[in-house]
Amino acid sequence: MRRIAIVGAGQAGLQLGLGLLAAGYEVTLVAERRPDEVRGGRVTSTQLMFGPTLRVEREAGLALWDDTAPVMPGFELGNWLPESDPDTSLRRFTASFDDEVRSVDQRVKLSAWLELFEERGGRAEYRSAGPADLAAVAAAHDLTVLATGRGELSALFERDTSWPGYERPLRHLACFYLAGVDHDASDPVTEHARVTGVPPTGDLIVLRALTVGGTCDILLFEGKSGSAYDCWADRPSAADGTRRAVELLRTYAPWEYERFRDAEPTDPGAALYGAVTPAVRHPVAHVDGRPVLGLADAVAVHDPITGQGSNNAARAAASYLASILKRGDLPFDEEWMRGAFDAYWEYGRHTHAFTDFMLREPQPDEVVRIVTAAFEHPEIAHKFANGYADPPGYRDWLMDPAGVDAYLAGFGK
Ligand SMILES: Cc1cc2nc3c(=O)[nH]c(=O)nc-3n(C[C@H](O)[C@H](O)[C@H](O)COP(=O)(O)OP(=O)(O)OC[C@H]3O[C@@H](n4cnc5c(N)ncnc54)[C@H](O)[C@@H]3O)c2cc1C
């Protein structure tokens, strides 16, 4: 039986590992933390996942929270300037999602998947792998996959300079998992995923999720450098950070302030601060002359503003699984590795390009035109909101100037 090593027990590594076990492979997983440490640790993401990738998990028998994780029925996008009167200057639309959208705290999901991995006969080795350690792992396995996310090992993979190179993050992130948020039945939009853009400051993203203690609300601040949302360098405790976050809402999204004014962190690990420097890397690195294959964030990572990273990780893991199964008994050589990445990247490149497009400064004219039209036309709002589940679709009518002209012409614009 072929022996496969996976380093990194995140969305991608665990999903691939469990898929390989189900297909009868012998799998070793190097994980930094044990299930209890993951479950009791700090939050890692907002992990909004869309219908297509939820189905990938379900088909693999890994959708363990279908009865407990809330489904967000729609999307609200707002845009305004805080110094203006929201009654007259706030523009927003609400659109329903056609497909399911959910968020299961990665602490809940990944700790359960790791337990499942061991129960199903996978070998978990608990440590942080270093480059020397990796050489031994690669020597002992037919294939070694690095699924270490934004961890240091991604530096083993050379940057792909055909993609925009960033030296620093585009946004400063702060994320809070909260209880005690007002969900008045007369205000159904509180069940929706919501984004409020304040052009000079950044974006506030709000969503519902299943966390360790049950359902919660998440705030994610996507702050522009030097703005009021870029205020987390001191890494406050979850309680202090929550107070600061709620104060920001009072100024920058007062309608959200009314909902969140009594919010408390769900647990001591309920706050996350950080930033992501976007990068696309070549998928193959060498350790002691042996090729290793990078997966998901380890080789292609972007700011979470468009909620694509976990979705990409799920798609990448499913695509690599199919490539491995198809390979049969033939060697997992460097050429095969590049082909496995290319097969995934046929899709992944579009989500990466979409996120890049949405984060450009100044905002591309195409985005301004489509979003402005969406405030007036529910049909455009609906198409825009549902596109997040499958970003390649944006190419023709959002990311291409002629496509935008043609699409908006149908609305007399
Ligand atoms: C604030 C924030 C919000 C986000 N929101 C969303 C969202 O709403 N929707 C969405 O789709 N995506 C979102 N993302 C992105 C998403 O979380 C990631 O893209 C996704 O988790 C990547 O999965 P992965 O398996 O590649 O890496 P990770 O989930 O990062 O997992 C990597 C694993 O490797 C382990 N590891 C690292 N180094 C080593 C080592 N040396 N040895 C052993 N193990 C190691 C780590 O401990 C970790 O368990 C968000 C990200 C952030 C930061």
The ligand as a Gaussian input file, in Angstrom:
#p B3LYP/6-31G(d) Opt

LIG

0 1
 C       -9.292000      36.220000       9.806000
 C       -9.504000      35.215000       8.719000
 C      -10.771000      34.996000       8.213000
 C      -10.990000      34.077000       7.201000
 N      -12.240000      33.890000       6.730000
 C      -12.484000      33.012000       5.725000
 C      -13.791000      32.787000       5.231000
 O      -14.772000      33.372000       5.728000
 N      -13.971000      31.898000       4.229000
 C      -12.922000      31.225000       3.675000
 O      -13.130000      30.427000       2.763000
 N      -11.655000      31.405000       4.128000
 C      -11.413000      32.265000       5.138000
 N      -10.147000      32.444000       5.622000
 C       -9.045000      31.677000       5.035000
 C       -9.029000      30.222000       5.518000
 O       -9.097000      30.163000       6.926000
 C       -7.761000      29.556000       5.035000
 O       -7.568000      29.856000       3.674000
 C       -7.840000      28.048000       5.175000
 O       -7.953000      27.711000       6.543000
 C       -6.593000      27.425000       4.592000
 O       -6.573000      26.058000       4.853000
 P       -5.167000      25.287000       4.862000
 O       -5.491000      23.884000       5.248000
 O       -4.428000      25.558000       3.620000
 O       -4.304000      25.997000       5.994000
 P       -4.593000      26.204000       7.533000
 O       -6.035000      26.132000       7.835000
 O       -3.851000      27.433000       7.924000
 O       -3.928000      24.934000       8.217000
 C       -2.539000      24.770000       8.258000
 C       -2.199000      23.787000       9.362000
 O       -0.813000      23.493000       9.304000
 C       -0.275000      23.516000      10.595000
 N        1.174000      23.755000      10.486000
 C        1.780000      24.912000      10.101000
 N        3.108000      24.752000      10.143000
 C        3.323000      23.468000      10.536000
 C        4.507000      22.717000      10.753000
 N        5.726000      23.246000      10.570000
 N        4.395000      21.429000      11.182000
 C        3.155000      20.870000      11.370000
 N        2.009000      21.535000      11.161000
 C        2.112000      22.829000      10.749000
 C       -1.059000      24.575000      11.331000
 O       -1.009000      24.360000      12.731000
 C       -2.468000      24.346000      10.758000
 O       -3.141000      23.381000      11.524000
 C       -9.899000      33.350000       6.658000
 C       -8.623000      33.558000       7.154000
 C       -8.412000      34.482000       8.173000
 C       -7.019000      34.700000       8.689000

